[in-house]
Amino acid sequence: EGFVRYFYYFILVSHILLSIAIIPLVLRTYTRAYLGNYESHRKLARITFPIWLYVAISGVIVYLMISPYYAF
């Protein structure tokens, strides 16, 4: 309730939207490294890695915030 509710929804919505956007970025970054285009890979990885890290951490936060509602 209150502030926590809005904080939860902000984290949840940003997590969902960025998790959709990160998929093509990760695939493109991986492909550039696999093909040996390391300079282009580094440039794209500077954008991809922080977004991926936020999605990973926010997923854990969302899980921890919702898990008490599923406790028996």
Secondary structure, DSSP 8 states (H G I E B T S, - for coil): -THHHHHHHHHHHHHHHHHHHHHHHHHHHHHHHHTT-HHHHHHHHHHHHHHHHHHHHHHHHHHHHHGGGG--
